[in-house]
Amino acid sequence: MPGLALLGGMQYSASKYADREGSVQVNDYTLFNIGSRYSTRISGYDTVVRLTVDNLFDKRYWRDAGEYLGDDYLFMGAPRTARLSATVNF
């Protein structure tokens, strides 16, 4: 189909320590993302419609781990997230 593109990607993060002493470690993780893009003209204007899904398999993971001013922290990664957008050039 002219104007249609399928997109995909993989993101890997190695395991890391969550504290300075190295006594707490968070696991590595791999995320898969997919998407599509459709380019067309609507009423004479160049238009691109995009649909993306990040974290396709809804992997639960720790995105960041570290220490700041003596406090250790962990941030959970984002769940499966879908986005639909359109760009019109006029």
N, C-alpha and C positions, 0 to 999 in steps of 0.2 A: 504494500500500500504506500504510494508516494506521500512523503511528508511525515511518515511515522518512524520513530526511532525507539528501540528498546534499550534500556540502560540497566546496568547491574554493577555491584561492587561488593567487596569483602573488606572488612576492617579487623585487624588483629592487634591485641594489646597483650604484652607479656605479663607474667605475674610480677607483683611488686610488694614491697614491704610497706606496712601501714604505720609503722612507728620507727623512731630513730634507732632503737636497740635491735631491730630486726627480729623481734619476737612474734610479730603478727604479720602474716602474709596473706594477700588476696590473690585469688586464682587468675590465670590468664583467661581471655575470652575472645571469641570470634563473632562478629556481627555480619549479617548479610542484608544488603539493601537492593531494592529493585525500583524501576521506574519506567515511564514512557513519556515521549514528547511527540506532539503532533503539530506540525507547521502547516498553516493554510491561510487563505484570505477570506475575510468576512466583510462584506459590504465594501470591498476594495482596500481593506486594511490588512497588512501582514499581522497574523495572529499566531501565537504559540500557546498551546494548552499542555500543561505538565501534570502528571500524577506520579508521586513518589511514595514509597513505603520504606521507612528506615526500621532496622531491627525486625526484619521480616518474621523471624521465628519467636519473637517476644522473649529473647534471652534475658534472664535476670543476672545482673553483674554489677560489680563495683567499678565505677568510672574513674574516680580519683581517690587516692589515699595519700596521706602525708601528715606533716606536722607544721604548725604555725604558732609562734609565741608560746611554745610549751604544750600546746593542746594537739592531740592527734585527731584526725578527721577522716571520714569515709563519705563519699557521695555515690548514691545509687545511680546507675545508668538509666537513660530514658527507656520507657517501654516501647512497644511497637507504635509507630507514629506515621499517619498517612497525611499527605498534603495534596491539595488540588489547587492549581493556580493557572491564570491566563495572563498573557502579555499582549497588548494591542499597540502597534506602532501607528501613530497618526500625526 
